[in-house]
Amino acid sequence: MHALKKHRPLRRVTLAAATTVTGFVLLLSLKPHTAPTVAQASSSAGQSQSPSRSPSSGSTSGSSSAGSSGSTRSTGTKTVTGDTIQTRWGPVQVRVTLKNGKITDVTAVSYPSDNPRDQEINSYALPQLRREALAAQSAQIDSVSGATYTSDGYQQSLQSALDSAGL
């Protein structure tokens, strides 16, 4: 007969308790998932922006080439911040830099970044949307698959910025 069957019930209880305690210790020792690093939405030299949402809307950036929203420089450079568009996953806002009527830079000022999944999606979607906007020179850009809500918010904010700039 097996050692854990009839004659040793206390051994069975001790083994079950030790297994349960070991399981709880292993479960509690698991570390939570850490957030991955997020690629910058803008590849402009000299600009350093946080990947999190910005509390300001319509304010100027720390860039030396950007003026206040809607201001015109003698070189024809204008920086305009679009409306904040509320999407299902959070607000999206875009800042556009124009030079002589052409889009020279598009920066996502705020976008969903509350959890690792948002950060992962936007780390690939925002650079694609930026490239599309610079290539199209308008808000008529394709949505990024897997980032539909962010893409729609990006397009709407970009269009509002272009409308504010008179384009």
DRENFIMAR-324012 format. One line per field, with one value per residue: residue number from 0; y, z, x of N, C-alpha, C in turn. Coordinates in Angstrom, 1 decimal. Layout:
# DRENFIMAR-324012
resi: c(NUM, ...)
n_y: c(Y, ...)
n_z: c(Z, ...)
n_x: c(X, ...)
ca_y: c(Y, ...)
ca_z: c(Z, ...)
ca_x: c(X, ...)
c_y: c(Y, ...)
c_z: c(Z, ...)
c_x: c(X, ...)
END
This chain:
# DRENFIMAR-324012
resi: c(0, 1, 2, 3, 4, 5, 6, 7, 8, 9, 10, 11, 12, 13, 14, 15, 16, 17, 18, 19, 20, 21, 22, 23, 24, 25, 26, 27, 28, 29, 30, 31, 32, 33, 34, 35, 36, 37, 38, 39, 40, 41, 42, 43, 44, 45, 46, 47, 48, 49, 50, 51, 52, 53, 54, 55, 56, 57, 58, 59, 60, 61, 62, 63, 64, 65, 66, 67, 68, 69, 70, 71, 72, 73, 74, 75, 76, 77, 78, 79, 80, 81, 82, 83, 84, 85, 86, 87, 88, 89, 90, 91, 92, 93, 94, 95, 96, 97, 98, 99, 100, 101, 102, 103, 104, 105, 106, 107, 108, 109, 110, 111, 112, 113, 114, 115, 116, 117, 118, 119, 120, 121, 122, 123, 124, 125, 126, 127, 128, 129, 130, 131, 132, 133, 134, 135, 136, 137, 138, 139, 140, 141, 142, 143, 144, 145, 146, 147, 148, 149, 150, 151, 152, 153, 154, 155, 156, 157, 158, 159, 160, 161, 162, 163, 164, 165, 166)
n_y: c(-1.2, 2.3, 5.0, 7.4, 6.8, 5.2, 4.9, 7.3, 10.0, 12.5, 13.2, 13.7, 15.9, 17.8, 17.9, 19.0, 21.5, 22.6, 22.7, 24.5, 26.9, 27.3, 27.8, 30.2, 31.9, 31.9, 33.1, 35.6, 36.6, 37.3, 39.8, 42.9, 43.9, 45.9, 49.1, 49.5, 51.2, 54.2, 55.2, 58.3, 60.5, 62.5, 63.3, 65.5, 67.5, 68.7, 69.0, 68.1, 66.1, 64.9, 61.6, 61.4, 62.7, 66.2, 68.9, 71.4, 73.3, 74.6, 76.1, 77.3, 75.4, 74.3, 74.8, 76.6, 77.5, 77.6, 79.6, 81.4, 79.9, 80.3, 82.5, 84.5, 84.4, 86.4, 84.8, 83.4, 81.3, 79.4, 78.2, 76.1, 74.9, 72.2, 71.4, 69.7, 66.4, 64.2, 60.9, 57.4, 56.2, 58.2, 61.7, 63.3, 65.5, 67.7, 69.5, 71.7, 72.8, 75.2, 76.4, 79.0, 78.2, 75.4, 72.2, 71.6, 70.3, 68.0, 67.4, 65.3, 66.4, 65.6, 62.4, 59.1, 57.4, 56.0, 53.3, 50.3, 49.1, 51.2, 52.8, 51.1, 50.9, 53.6, 54.1, 53.1, 54.0, 56.9, 57.9, 57.0, 58.3, 60.9, 60.9, 60.3, 62.7, 64.7, 63.9, 64.0, 66.6, 67.5, 66.9, 64.7, 61.7, 58.3, 55.9, 54.2, 50.8, 49.1, 51.2, 52.9, 54.7, 56.6, 57.4, 58.6, 60.7, 62.1, 62.9, 64.6, 66.6, 67.6, 68.6, 70.7, 72.3, 73.0, 74.4, 76.5, 77.8, 78.7, 77.2)
n_z: c(0.0, -0.6, 0.8, 1.5, 1.8, 3.7, 6.4, 7.2, 7.6, 8.6, 7.4, 4.7, 5.1, 6.0, 3.7, 1.8, 2.9, 2.9, 0.2, -0.6, 0.8, -0.5, -3.1, -2.7, -1.9, -4.2, -6.0, -4.9, -5.2, -7.8, -10.1, -11.1, -14.5, -16.2, -17.7, -21.2, -22.9, -24.8, -28.1, -29.5, -30.7, -32.4, -34.6, -34.6, -34.4, -31.5, -30.0, -27.1, -25.8, -23.5, -23.4, -22.2, -21.6, -22.3, -20.1, -21.1, -23.5, -26.6, -25.9, -26.2, -27.4, -26.1, -28.1, -30.0, -32.5, -32.8, -32.6, -30.7, -30.7, -33.8, -34.5, -36.7, -38.2, -39.5, -41.5, -42.4, -40.9, -39.0, -36.2, -35.1, -32.9, -32.8, -32.1, -29.1, -29.3, -28.1, -27.7, -27.7, -26.1, -25.0, -25.0, -28.0, -29.5, -31.8, -33.0, -35.5, -37.6, -39.9, -42.9, -45.1, -46.0, -46.3, -44.7, -42.3, -40.0, -37.8, -34.7, -32.1, -29.5, -27.3, -26.4, -26.0, -23.4, -21.1, -20.3, -20.8, -23.2, -24.7, -25.0, -26.5, -28.9, -29.8, -30.1, -32.5, -34.2, -34.2, -35.4, -38.0, -38.7, -38.6, -40.7, -42.9, -42.8, -43.4, -45.9, -47.4, -47.0, -45.9, -44.0, -45.0, -44.6, -44.3, -42.0, -39.3, -39.0, -36.3, -34.7, -34.8, -33.4, -32.3, -34.8, -36.0, -34.2, -34.5, -37.2, -37.1, -35.2, -36.6, -38.9, -37.7, -36.8, -39.2, -40.4, -38.6, -39.3, -41.7, -44.0)
n_x: c(0.8, 0.4, 2.3, 1.0, -1.6, -4.0, -2.8, -1.5, -2.8, -2.2, 0.2, -0.7, -2.3, -0.4, 1.3, -0.5, -1.0, 1.5, 2.0, 0.0, 0.8, 3.2, 2.4, 1.0, 3.1, 4.7, 2.9, 2.5, 5.0, 5.4, 6.1, 4.7, 3.7, 6.0, 6.0, 6.7, 9.3, 8.5, 8.5, 9.4, 6.9, 7.5, 10.1, 11.6, 14.5, 16.0, 13.7, 12.1, 9.8, 7.4, 6.0, 3.6, 0.3, -0.2, -1.1, -1.7, -3.5, -3.2, -1.0, 2.4, 5.2, 8.4, 10.2, 12.6, 12.1, 9.4, 6.6, 4.0, 0.7, -0.7, 0.8, 2.7, 5.8, 8.6, 9.8, 7.7, 6.9, 4.7, 3.1, 0.6, -1.8, -4.0, -7.5, -8.4, -9.3, -11.6, -11.3, -12.3, -10.3, -8.9, -7.8, -6.7, -4.4, -2.9, -0.1, 0.9, 3.4, 4.0, 5.5, 5.7, 3.2, 3.4, 3.3, 5.6, 6.2, 4.7, 3.4, 2.4, 0.7, -0.8, -2.0, -3.4, -1.9, -2.0, -1.7, 0.3, -0.5, -1.7, 0.6, 2.2, 0.7, 0.6, 3.3, 4.0, 2.0, 1.8, 4.3, 3.8, 1.5, 2.4, 4.3, 2.5, 0.9, 2.8, 3.6, 1.2, 0.5, -1.8, -4.9, -6.0, -5.4, -4.4, -5.8, -4.2, -3.9, -5.2, -5.0, -7.3, -9.0, -7.2, -6.0, -8.3, -8.8, -6.4, -6.5, -8.7, -7.9, -5.7, -6.9, -8.4, -6.3, -5.1, -7.3, -7.4, -5.1, -5.7, -5.6)
ca_y: c(0.0, 3.6, 5.7, 8.5, 6.4, 5.1, 5.0, 8.5, 11.1, 13.8, 13.5, 14.2, 17.3, 18.6, 18.1, 19.9, 22.8, 23.1, 23.1, 25.8, 28.0, 27.5, 28.4, 31.6, 32.6, 32.1, 34.0, 37.0, 37.1, 37.8, 41.3, 43.5, 44.2, 47.2, 49.8, 49.6, 52.6, 54.6, 56.0, 59.7, 60.7, 63.5, 63.1, 66.8, 67.7, 69.8, 69.0, 67.0, 66.1, 63.8, 60.8, 61.5, 63.8, 67.5, 69.5, 72.6, 73.2, 75.9, 76.9, 77.1, 74.4, 74.9, 74.9, 77.9, 77.9, 77.7, 80.8, 81.0, 79.4, 81.2, 83.7, 84.5, 84.9, 87.1, 83.8, 82.7, 80.1, 79.5, 77.0, 76.1, 73.7, 71.8, 71.1, 68.4, 65.5, 63.2, 59.6, 56.4, 55.8, 59.4, 62.8, 63.4, 66.8, 67.8, 70.8, 71.7, 73.9, 75.6, 77.4, 79.4, 77.4, 74.0, 71.6, 71.1, 69.4, 67.6, 66.8, 64.9, 67.1, 64.7, 61.1, 58.1, 56.8, 55.6, 51.9, 49.8, 48.8, 52.5, 53.2, 50.3, 51.2, 54.9, 54.2, 52.8, 54.7, 58.3, 58.2, 56.7, 59.3, 62.1, 60.7, 60.5, 64.1, 65.4, 63.5, 64.4, 68.0, 67.8, 66.0, 63.5, 60.7, 56.9, 55.5, 53.2, 49.6, 48.8, 52.5, 53.6, 55.8, 57.6, 57.9, 59.5, 61.9, 62.8, 63.6, 65.7, 67.7, 68.1, 69.4, 71.9, 73.1, 73.6, 75.4, 77.7, 78.4, 79.3, 76.3)
ca_z: c(0.0, -0.7, 2.1, 1.7, 1.7, 4.9, 7.7, 7.5, 7.1, 9.0, 6.3, 3.6, 5.4, 6.0, 2.3, 1.1, 3.5, 2.4, -1.3, -0.7, 1.2, -1.5, -4.2, -2.4, -1.9, -5.6, -6.6, -4.4, -5.6, -9.2, -10.3, -12.1, -15.8, -16.3, -19.0, -22.1, -23.3, -25.9, -29.1, -29.6, -31.8, -33.3, -34.7, -34.8, -33.6, -30.5, -29.2, -26.1, -25.3, -22.7, -24.1, -21.6, -22.1, -21.8, -19.6, -21.7, -24.9, -27.3, -25.5, -27.1, -27.0, -25.7, -29.2, -30.3, -33.8, -32.7, -31.9, -30.1, -31.6, -34.8, -34.8, -38.0, -38.2, -40.8, -42.4, -42.9, -40.1, -38.2, -35.4, -34.7, -32.2, -33.1, -31.0, -28.4, -29.7, -27.2, -28.4, -26.7, -25.2, -24.4, -25.9, -29.0, -29.9, -32.7, -33.2, -36.8, -38.0, -41.3, -43.4, -46.4, -46.4, -46.3, -43.4, -42.1, -38.8, -37.1, -33.4, -31.3, -28.2, -26.3, -27.0, -25.0, -22.9, -19.7, -20.0, -21.7, -24.5, -25.4, -25.3, -27.6, -30.1, -30.2, -30.4, -34.0, -35.0, -34.3, -36.4, -39.3, -39.0, -38.9, -42.1, -43.8, -42.9, -44.1, -47.4, -48.0, -46.8, -45.5, -43.0, -45.7, -44.4, -44.0, -40.6, -39.0, -38.6, -34.9, -33.9, -35.5, -32.6, -32.3, -36.1, -36.3, -33.4, -35.1, -38.4, -36.7, -34.6, -37.6, -39.7, -37.0, -36.8, -40.6, -40.5, -37.8, -40.0, -42.9, -45.1)
ca_x: c(0.0, 1.2, 2.6, 0.1, -3.0, -4.8, -2.2, -0.8, -3.6, -1.6, 1.2, -1.4, -2.7, 0.8, 1.7, -1.5, -0.8, 2.8, 1.8, -0.8, 1.6, 4.2, 1.7, 0.7, 4.3, 5.1, 1.9, 2.8, 6.4, 5.3, 6.3, 3.7, 4.3, 6.5, 5.7, 7.8, 9.7, 7.7, 9.2, 8.9, 6.0, 8.1, 11.5, 12.3, 15.7, 15.9, 12.4, 12.0, 8.4, 7.0, 5.1, 2.3, -0.6, 0.1, -2.2, -2.0, -4.0, -3.0, 0.1, 3.5, 6.2, 9.7, 11.1, 13.0, 11.6, 8.0, 6.0, 2.7, -0.3, -1.2, 1.6, 3.4, 7.2, 9.0, 10.1, 6.5, 6.7, 3.5, 2.8, -0.8, -2.2, -5.4, -8.4, -8.3, -10.3, -11.8, -11.6, -12.7, -9.2, -8.3, -7.7, -5.7, -4.2, -1.8, 0.5, 1.4, 4.3, 3.9, 6.4, 5.3, 2.0, 3.6, 3.5, 7.0, 6.3, 3.4, 3.7, 1.3, 0.9, -1.4, -2.5, -3.6, -0.7, -2.3, -1.3, 1.3, -1.0, -1.8, 2.0, 2.7, 0.0, 1.0, 4.7, 4.2, 1.0, 2.1, 5.2, 3.2, 0.5, 3.2, 4.8, 1.4, 0.5, 3.9, 3.6, -0.1, 0.4, -3.2, -5.4, -6.5, -4.4, -4.9, -5.8, -3.2, -4.6, -4.9, -5.0, -8.3, -9.5, -6.1, -5.9, -9.4, -8.6, -5.2, -6.9, -9.6, -7.1, -4.8, -7.8, -8.7, -5.1, -5.0, -8.4, -7.0, -4.0, -6.2, -5.3)
c_y: c(1.3, 4.3, 6.8, 8.1, 6.4, 5.4, 6.3, 9.7, 12.5, 14.2, 14.1, 15.7, 18.2, 18.9, 19.1, 21.3, 23.4, 23.5, 24.4, 27.0, 28.3, 28.2, 29.9, 32.5, 32.9, 33.1, 35.5, 37.5, 37.5, 39.3, 41.8, 43.8, 45.6, 47.8, 49.8, 51.0, 52.9, 55.4, 57.3, 59.8, 61.7, 63.2, 64.4, 66.9, 68.9, 69.9, 67.8, 67.1, 64.8, 63.0, 60.8, 62.7, 65.1, 68.2, 70.8, 72.4, 74.6, 76.7, 76.5, 76.0, 75.1, 75.1, 76.3, 78.4, 78.1, 78.9, 80.4, 80.6, 80.5, 82.4, 83.5, 85.1, 85.6, 86.1, 83.1, 81.4, 80.3, 78.2, 77.1, 74.8, 73.4, 71.6, 69.8, 67.6, 64.4, 61.9, 58.6, 56.1, 57.0, 60.5, 62.8, 64.9, 66.9, 69.2, 70.7, 73.0, 74.0, 76.6, 77.7, 78.6, 75.9, 73.4, 71.1, 70.2, 69.2, 66.9, 66.4, 65.5, 66.2, 63.5, 60.1, 57.4, 56.3, 54.2, 51.4, 49.5, 50.1, 53.0, 52.4, 50.7, 52.6, 55.0, 53.8, 53.7, 56.2, 58.6, 58.0, 57.8, 60.6, 62.0, 60.9, 61.9, 64.9, 65.1, 64.0, 65.9, 68.4, 66.8, 64.8, 62.4, 59.4, 56.7, 54.4, 52.0, 49.3, 50.1, 53.4, 54.8, 57.0, 58.2, 59.0, 60.8, 62.8, 63.6, 64.8, 66.9, 68.4, 69.0, 70.7, 72.9, 73.8, 74.6, 76.7, 78.5, 79.0, 78.5, 75.4)
c_z: c(0.0, 0.6, 2.5, 1.8, 3.1, 6.2, 8.0, 7.0, 7.5, 8.0, 5.1, 3.9, 5.4, 4.6, 1.6, 1.6, 3.0, 0.9, -1.4, -0.3, 0.1, -2.7, -4.0, -2.4, -3.4, -6.3, -6.2, -4.8, -7.0, -9.2, -11.3, -13.4, -15.8, -17.7, -19.9, -22.4, -24.6, -26.8, -29.2, -30.8, -32.8, -33.4, -35.0, -33.9, -32.7, -29.7, -28.3, -25.5, -24.6, -23.5, -23.4, -22.1, -21.5, -21.3, -20.3, -23.1, -25.5, -26.8, -26.4, -26.5, -26.6, -26.9, -29.6, -31.6, -33.8, -32.0, -31.2, -31.2, -32.6, -35.1, -36.0, -37.8, -39.5, -41.8, -42.9, -42.1, -39.1, -37.5, -34.9, -34.0, -32.4, -31.9, -30.4, -28.7, -28.7, -27.9, -27.3, -25.7, -24.6, -25.4, -26.8, -29.5, -30.7, -32.9, -34.6, -37.0, -39.5, -41.7, -44.8, -46.9, -46.6, -44.9, -43.3, -40.9, -38.3, -35.8, -32.6, -29.9, -27.1, -27.0, -25.9, -24.6, -21.5, -19.3, -21.0, -23.1, -25.3, -25.9, -26.5, -28.9, -30.7, -30.6, -31.9, -34.8, -35.2, -35.3, -37.8, -39.7, -39.3, -40.3, -43.1, -44.0, -43.6, -45.6, -48.0, -48.0, -46.6, -44.4, -43.7, -45.7, -44.1, -42.5, -40.5, -38.4, -37.1, -34.0, -34.5, -34.7, -32.6, -33.7, -36.4, -35.5, -34.0, -36.3, -38.1, -36.1, -35.7, -38.5, -39.0, -36.9, -38.2, -40.9, -39.8, -38.5, -41.3, -44.1, -45.4)
c_x: c(0.9, 1.2, 1.6, -1.4, -3.6, -4.0, -1.6, -1.6, -3.0, -0.5, 0.5, -1.8, -1.5, 1.3, 0.8, -1.3, 0.5, 2.7, 1.0, 0.0, 2.6, 3.6, 1.4, 2.0, 4.8, 4.1, 2.2, 4.2, 6.4, 5.4, 5.2, 4.5, 4.8, 6.2, 6.9, 8.1, 8.9, 8.6, 8.6, 8.0, 6.5, 9.5, 12.3, 13.5, 15.5, 14.6, 12.4, 10.6, 8.2, 6.0, 3.7, 1.5, -0.1, -1.1, -2.6, -2.6, -3.9, -1.8, 1.3, 4.4, 7.5, 10.7, 11.4, 12.4, 10.1, 7.5, 4.7, 1.7, -0.8, -0.4, 2.4, 4.8, 7.5, 9.4, 8.9, 6.3, 5.6, 3.4, 1.4, -1.1, -3.7, -6.2, -8.1, -9.5, -10.4, -12.2, -12.0, -11.6, -8.5, -8.2, -6.5, -5.6, -2.9, -1.4, 1.2, 2.3, 4.3, 4.9, 6.0, 4.1, 2.2, 3.8, 4.9, 7.2, 4.9, 3.9, 2.5, 1.5, 0.3, -2.0, -2.6, -2.3, -0.8, -1.8, -0.3, 0.8, -1.2, -0.4, 2.5, 2.1, 0.5, 2.5, 4.9, 3.2, 1.3, 3.2, 4.7, 2.3, 1.3, 3.7, 3.7, 1.0, 1.6, 3.9, 2.3, -0.2, -1.1, -3.6, -6.0, -5.5, -5.1, -4.8, -4.7, -4.0, -4.2, -5.0, -6.1, -8.8, -8.4, -6.0, -7.0, -9.2, -7.4, -5.7, -7.8, -8.9, -6.2, -5.7, -8.1, -7.5, -4.9, -6.1, -8.0, -5.9, -4.5, -5.9, -6.5)
END
